[in-house]
Amino acid sequence: MKLVVMTQPTFFVEEDKILTSLFDEGLDNLHLYKPGASPMYSERLLTLLSSEYYSSITVHDNFYLRDEYKLHGIHIGDETTPAPKGYKGHVSRTCTHLDLLKEAKRHADYVLLKYIADSQSEPAMKASFTTEELQEASRRGLIDRHVYALGGMNLDTIKMVRDLGFGGVVISGDLWNRFDIHQQQDYQLLIDHFRKLAKAVG
């Protein structure tokens, strides 16, 4: 399975150092998710990262960054919105309904299916599917290596999604909840936990 990390929605001082460490520890793909932020802050963050990591970064907004920095691709936050006219690169999408998953996969290299479990970064967001619904989707071939699990992913839920046939997991709250962006500078606990996640994903 692929291991994907979703950034914090806000920028913070130690972010470039943490992201560099995550890439050094084997992060497959970073989703740069900064809703509502000025693109100049995303540009600044990218310039603080080594260009060797650019091909492993997917942007959720300001799609021009993909070409300007030769990033991996763009992410569209729903099942149906078309990619920008003339765009030829990698596309990923978010899907929240199993009945739309097949269609979403037709127009994306991979799809983030959420919420698989109760969110750890958005406590009000609960699991969208029962275990039985996910098992049936797996049996029908809807869940495959082109579908990544998003929402509530941690060491306990990784095994479940692996058994269901997901192609990857997206980590957010389980990682970032281990570092206070306003108070801390030492992020070693976060990196140690990422190593455990990487080992679990294999």
C-alpha positions as a Markdown table, in Angstrom:
| # | Residue | x | y | z |
|---|---|---|---|---|
| 1 | Met | 0.0 | 0.0 | 0.0 |
| 2 | Lys | 1.0 | 3.6 | -0.6 |
| 3 | Leu | 1.5 | 5.9 | 2.4 |
| 4 | Val | 0.1 | 9.4 | 1.8 |
| 5 | Val | 0.2 | 12.3 | 4.3 |
| 6 | Met | -2.2 | 15.2 | 4.2 |
| 7 | Thr | -0.7 | 18.5 | 5.4 |
| 8 | Gln | -2.2 | 20.5 | 8.2 |
| 9 | Pro | -4.6 | 23.1 | 6.7 |
| 10 | Thr | -2.6 | 26.0 | 8.1 |
| 11 | Phe | 1.1 | 26.8 | 7.7 |
| 12 | Phe | 3.5 | 26.7 | 10.7 |
| 13 | Val | 7.1 | 27.4 | 11.5 |
| 14 | Glu | 8.5 | 23.8 | 11.6 |
| 15 | Glu | 6.5 | 22.5 | 8.6 |
| 16 | Asp | 9.3 | 22.3 | 6.0 |
| 17 | Lys | 11.6 | 20.5 | 8.5 |
| 18 | Ile | 8.9 | 18.0 | 9.4 |
| 19 | Leu | 8.0 | 17.4 | 5.7 |
| 20 | Thr | 11.6 | 16.9 | 4.8 |
| 21 | Ser | 12.0 | 14.4 | 7.6 |
| 22 | Leu | 8.9 | 12.5 | 6.4 |
| 23 | Phe | 10.2 | 12.3 | 2.9 |
| 24 | Asp | 13.5 | 11.1 | 4.2 |
| 25 | Glu | 11.6 | 8.4 | 6.2 |
| 26 | Gly | 9.9 | 7.1 | 3.0 |
| 27 | Leu | 6.8 | 9.1 | 2.5 |
| 28 | Asp | 5.3 | 8.1 | -0.8 |
| 29 | Asn | 3.1 | 11.1 | -1.5 |
| 30 | Leu | 2.3 | 14.4 | 0.2 |
| 31 | His | -1.0 | 16.1 | -0.4 |
| 32 | Leu | -0.5 | 19.9 | 0.0 |
| 33 | Tyr | -3.9 | 20.9 | 1.4 |
| 34 | Lys | -4.1 | 24.6 | 2.5 |
| 35 | Pro | -7.7 | 25.6 | 1.8 |
| 36 | Gly | -8.2 | 29.4 | 1.5 |
| 37 | Ala | -4.5 | 30.2 | 1.9 |
| 38 | Ser | -2.7 | 32.6 | -0.4 |
| 39 | Pro | -0.7 | 30.7 | -3.0 |
| 40 | Met | 2.4 | 32.7 | -2.1 |
| 41 | Tyr | 2.6 | 30.8 | 1.2 |
| 42 | Ser | 2.4 | 27.4 | -0.7 |
| 43 | Glu | 5.2 | 28.7 | -3.0 |
| 44 | Arg | 7.3 | 29.7 | 0.0 |
| 45 | Leu | 6.9 | 26.2 | 1.5 |
| 46 | Leu | 7.8 | 24.5 | -1.7 |
| 47 | Thr | 11.0 | 26.6 | -2.1 |
| 48 | Leu | 12.0 | 25.4 | 1.4 |
| 49 | Leu | 11.8 | 21.8 | 0.4 |
| 50 | Ser | 14.3 | 20.0 | -1.8 |
| 51 | Ser | 13.3 | 19.8 | -5.4 |
| 52 | Glu | 13.9 | 16.1 | -5.3 |
| 53 | Tyr | 10.6 | 15.8 | -3.4 |
| 54 | Tyr | 8.5 | 17.8 | -5.8 |
| 55 | Ser | 7.6 | 14.7 | -7.9 |
| 56 | Ser | 5.9 | 13.3 | -4.8 |
| 57 | Ile | 3.7 | 16.3 | -4.0 |
| 58 | Thr | 0.0 | 16.7 | -5.0 |
| 59 | Val | -1.7 | 20.1 | -4.8 |
| 60 | His | -5.3 | 20.6 | -3.8 |
| 61 | Asp | -5.5 | 24.3 | -4.9 |
| 62 | Asn | -3.6 | 26.7 | -7.1 |
| 63 | Phe | -3.1 | 24.1 | -9.8 |
| 64 | Tyr | -0.5 | 26.2 | -11.6 |
| 65 | Leu | 2.0 | 25.1 | -8.9 |
| 66 | Arg | 2.0 | 21.7 | -10.5 |
| 67 | Asp | 3.6 | 22.9 | -13.7 |
| 68 | Glu | 5.7 | 25.6 | -12.1 |
| 69 | Tyr | 7.4 | 23.2 | -9.6 |
| 70 | Lys | 7.0 | 20.0 | -11.6 |
| 71 | Leu | 4.8 | 18.4 | -8.9 |
| 72 | His | 3.2 | 15.0 | -9.1 |
| 73 | Gly | -0.3 | 16.1 | -9.8 |
| 74 | Ile | -3.5 | 17.8 | -8.7 |
| 75 | His | -6.3 | 16.8 | -6.5 |
| 76 | Ile | -10.0 | 17.6 | -7.1 |
| 77 | Gly | -12.2 | 17.6 | -4.0 |
| 78 | Asp | -15.2 | 15.7 | -5.5 |
| 79 | Glu | -16.2 | 12.9 | -7.8 |
| 80 | Thr | -17.3 | 14.8 | -10.9 |
| 81 | Thr | -15.6 | 18.2 | -11.4 |
| 82 | Pro | -13.6 | 18.0 | -14.6 |
| 83 | Ala | -9.8 | 18.6 | -14.6 |
| 84 | Pro | -8.8 | 22.0 | -15.9 |
| 85 | Lys | -9.1 | 22.3 | -19.7 |
| 86 | Gly | -5.9 | 21.0 | -21.4 |
| 87 | Tyr | -4.5 | 19.4 | -18.2 |
| 88 | Lys | -2.7 | 16.1 | -19.0 |
| 89 | Gly | -1.0 | 15.1 | -15.7 |
| 90 | His | -1.9 | 13.0 | -12.7 |
| 91 | Val | -5.3 | 13.6 | -11.1 |
| 92 | Ser | -6.7 | 12.3 | -7.8 |
| 93 | Arg | -10.2 | 12.9 | -6.4 |
| 94 | Thr | -12.1 | 12.7 | -3.2 |
| 95 | Cys | -15.2 | 10.4 | -3.1 |
| 96 | Thr | -17.7 | 10.2 | -0.3 |
| 97 | His | -20.3 | 7.8 | -1.8 |
| 98 | Leu | -19.7 | 4.2 | -2.8 |
| 99 | Asp | -22.2 | 4.5 | -5.6 |
| 100 | Leu | -20.1 | 7.3 | -7.2 |
| 101 | Leu | -16.8 | 5.4 | -6.7 |
| 102 | Lys | -16.8 | 3.7 | -10.1 |
| 103 | Glu | -17.3 | 6.9 | -12.0 |
| 104 | Ala | -14.7 | 8.8 | -9.9 |
| 105 | Lys | -12.1 | 6.1 | -10.7 |
| 106 | Arg | -12.7 | 6.6 | -14.4 |
| 107 | His | -11.5 | 10.2 | -14.2 |
| 108 | Ala | -8.6 | 9.8 | -11.7 |
| 109 | Asp | -5.4 | 8.0 | -11.2 |
| 110 | Tyr | -6.5 | 7.3 | -7.7 |
| 111 | Val | -9.5 | 8.2 | -5.5 |
| 112 | Leu | -9.5 | 9.1 | -1.8 |
| 113 | Leu | -12.5 | 7.4 | -0.2 |
| 114 | Lys | -13.6 | 9.1 | 3.0 |
| 115 | Tyr | -14.6 | 8.7 | 5.8 |
| 116 | Ile | -13.5 | 5.1 | 6.3 |
| 117 | Ala | -13.4 | 5.5 | 10.1 |
| 118 | Asp | -14.2 | 8.4 | 12.5 |
| 119 | Ser | -11.9 | 11.3 | 11.7 |
| 120 | Gln | -9.1 | 12.2 | 14.1 |
| 121 | Ser | -8.6 | 15.6 | 12.6 |
| 122 | Glu | -12.3 | 16.6 | 12.4 |
| 123 | Pro | -13.9 | 15.0 | 15.5 |
| 124 | Ala | -17.5 | 15.8 | 14.2 |
| 125 | Met | -17.0 | 13.7 | 11.1 |
| 126 | Lys | -17.9 | 10.0 | 11.7 |
| 127 | Ala | -17.4 | 7.0 | 9.5 |
| 128 | Ser | -19.5 | 7.1 | 6.3 |
| 129 | Phe | -19.7 | 3.4 | 5.7 |
| 130 | Thr | -20.3 | 0.2 | 7.7 |
| 131 | Thr | -17.8 | -2.6 | 7.6 |
| 132 | Glu | -20.3 | -4.7 | 5.7 |
| 133 | Glu | -20.7 | -2.0 | 3.0 |
| 134 | Leu | -16.9 | -1.8 | 2.6 |
| 135 | Gln | -16.6 | -5.6 | 2.4 |
| 136 | Glu | -19.3 | -5.7 | -0.3 |
| 137 | Ala | -17.5 | -2.9 | -2.3 |
| 138 | Ser | -14.3 | -4.8 | -2.0 |
| 139 | Arg | -16.0 | -8.0 | -3.2 |
| 140 | Arg | -17.5 | -6.2 | -6.2 |
| 141 | Gly | -14.0 | -4.8 | -7.1 |
| 142 | Leu | -14.9 | -1.2 | -6.4 |
| 143 | Ile | -12.2 | -1.0 | -3.8 |
| 144 | Asp | -8.8 | -1.8 | -5.4 |
| 145 | Arg | -5.3 | -0.4 | -5.7 |
| 146 | His | -6.6 | 2.8 | -7.2 |
| 147 | Val | -8.7 | 3.6 | -4.1 |
| 148 | Tyr | -7.0 | 5.0 | -1.0 |
| 149 | Ala | -8.6 | 5.1 | 2.5 |
| 150 | Leu | -9.0 | 8.5 | 4.1 |
| 151 | Gly | -10.5 | 9.3 | 7.5 |
| 152 | Gly | -9.5 | 7.8 | 10.8 |
| 153 | Met | -6.4 | 6.1 | 9.5 |
| 154 | Asn | -4.1 | 4.9 | 12.2 |
| 155 | Leu | -2.1 | 1.7 | 13.3 |
| 156 | Asp | -5.4 | 0.0 | 14.2 |
| 157 | Thr | -7.3 | 0.7 | 11.0 |
| 158 | Ile | -4.5 | 0.2 | 8.5 |
| 159 | Lys | -4.8 | -3.6 | 8.8 |
| 160 | Met | -8.5 | -3.4 | 8.1 |
| 161 | Val | -8.1 | -1.4 | 4.9 |
| 162 | Arg | -5.2 | -3.6 | 3.8 |
| 163 | Asp | -7.5 | -6.7 | 4.1 |
| 164 | Leu | -10.2 | -4.8 | 2.1 |
| 165 | Gly | -7.8 | -4.3 | -0.8 |
| 166 | Phe | -7.2 | -0.6 | -0.6 |
| 167 | Gly | -4.2 | 0.7 | -2.6 |
| 168 | Gly | -3.1 | 3.2 | 0.0 |
| 169 | Val | -3.9 | 5.1 | 3.2 |
| 170 | Val | -4.0 | 8.8 | 3.9 |
| 171 | Ile | -2.7 | 9.9 | 7.3 |
| 172 | Ser | -3.8 | 13.2 | 8.8 |
| 173 | Gly | -4.9 | 13.6 | 12.4 |
| 174 | Asp | -3.2 | 10.5 | 13.7 |
| 175 | Leu | 0.1 | 12.1 | 12.8 |
| 176 | Trp | -0.5 | 15.8 | 13.3 |
| 177 | Asn | -2.2 | 15.3 | 16.7 |
| 178 | Arg | 1.2 | 14.4 | 18.0 |
| 179 | Phe | 2.7 | 17.8 | 17.4 |
| 180 | Asp | 1.3 | 21.2 | 18.6 |
| 181 | Ile | 2.1 | 23.6 | 15.8 |
| 182 | His | 1.7 | 26.6 | 18.2 |
| 183 | Gln | 3.7 | 25.4 | 21.1 |
| 184 | Gln | 6.3 | 22.7 | 20.1 |
| 185 | Gln | 9.6 | 22.7 | 18.2 |
| 186 | Asp | 10.7 | 19.2 | 18.9 |
| 187 | Tyr | 8.8 | 16.9 | 16.4 |
| 188 | Gln | 10.6 | 13.6 | 17.2 |
| 189 | Leu | 7.5 | 11.9 | 18.5 |
| 190 | Leu | 5.7 | 12.6 | 15.3 |
| 191 | Ile | 8.6 | 11.2 | 13.2 |
| 192 | Asp | 8.8 | 8.1 | 15.5 |
| 193 | His | 5.1 | 7.5 | 14.9 |
| 194 | Phe | 5.4 | 7.9 | 11.2 |
| 195 | Arg | 8.0 | 5.2 | 11.2 |
| 196 | Lys | 5.5 | 2.9 | 12.8 |
| 197 | Leu | 2.9 | 3.8 | 10.2 |
| 198 | Ala | 5.4 | 3.2 | 7.4 |
| 199 | Lys | 6.2 | -0.2 | 8.8 |
| 200 | Ala | 2.5 | -1.1 | 9.1 |
| 201 | Val | 1.8 | -0.1 | 5.6 |
| 202 | Gly | 4.8 | -2.1 | 4.4 |
